[in-house]
């Protein structure tokens, strides 16, 4: 269990931030969320790509694009939820 947490701490933080986004926060929170999730999803896509998975790299690459902070995709709050 300890090894799993050590290898996946960045995913755990991204999940916690995404779950926290369900309540009202200042805009800065959502900017930080975009950076954390984009980096985490991009790194996870790379890990799965190196492990020769067929579909998971594409799923996480799509997440990285969706949460991209440099060229953000704007949607309503209901759509994001």
C-alpha positions in Angstrom: 0.0 0.0 0.0 2.8 2.4 0.9 4.5 1.8 -2.5 1.2 2.4 -4.3 0.7 5.8 -2.6 4.3 6.7 -3.3 3.8 6.0 -7.0 0.4 7.7 -7.3 0.5 10.7 -5.0 0.1 13.1 -7.9 -3.1 11.3 -9.0 -4.5 11.4 -5.4 -3.9 15.2 -5.2 -5.6 15.7 -8.6 -8.6 13.7 -7.5 -8.9 15.6 -4.3 -8.8 18.9 -6.0 -11.4 17.8 -8.6 -13.7 16.6 -5.9 -13.2 19.9 -4.1 -14.2 21.8 -7.2 -17.9 20.8 -6.7 -18.3 23.7 -4.2 -17.8 27.4 -4.7 -14.2 28.7 -4.8 -12.5 31.8 -6.2 -11.3 31.7 -9.8 -7.7 31.1 -8.6 -8.7 27.7 -7.3 -9.8 26.7 -10.8 -6.7 28.0 -12.4 -4.6 25.8 -10.0 -6.9 22.9 -10.7 -6.3 23.2 -14.4 -2.5 23.1 -13.9 -2.5 20.2 -11.5 -4.9 18.1 -13.4 -3.3 18.8 -16.8 0.2 17.9 -15.5 -1.1 14.9 -13.7 -3.1 13.6 -16.7 -0.2 14.3 -19.0 2.3 12.4 -16.9 -0.1 9.5 -16.4 -0.7 9.4 -20.2 3.1 9.2 -20.6 3.4 6.4 -18.0 0.7 4.3 -19.7 2.2 5.0 -23.2 5.5 3.7 -22.0 3.8 0.6 -20.5 2.3 -0.1 -24.0 -1.3 0.3 -23.0 -3.7 0.7 -26.0 -6.4 3.1 -24.8 -5.5 4.6 -21.4 -2.8 7.0 -22.8 -5.5 8.5 -25.1 -8.0 8.9 -22.3 -5.5 10.7 -20.1 -4.2 12.8 -23.0 -7.8 13.9 -23.7 -8.0 14.9 -20.0 -4.8 16.9 -20.3 -6.2 18.7 -23.3 -9.5 19.4 -21.6 -7.9 20.8 -18.5 -5.2 22.6 -20.5 -4.4 26.0 -18.7 -2.6 27.6 -21.6 -5.5 27.4 -24.2 -8.5 26.7 -21.9 -11.7 25.1 -23.0 -14.6 27.1 -21.6 -17.8 25.4 -20.6 -20.6 26.2 -18.2 -20.4 25.0 -14.5 -23.1 22.4 -15.1 -21.2 20.9 -18.0 -18.0 20.7 -16.0 -19.8 19.0 -13.2 
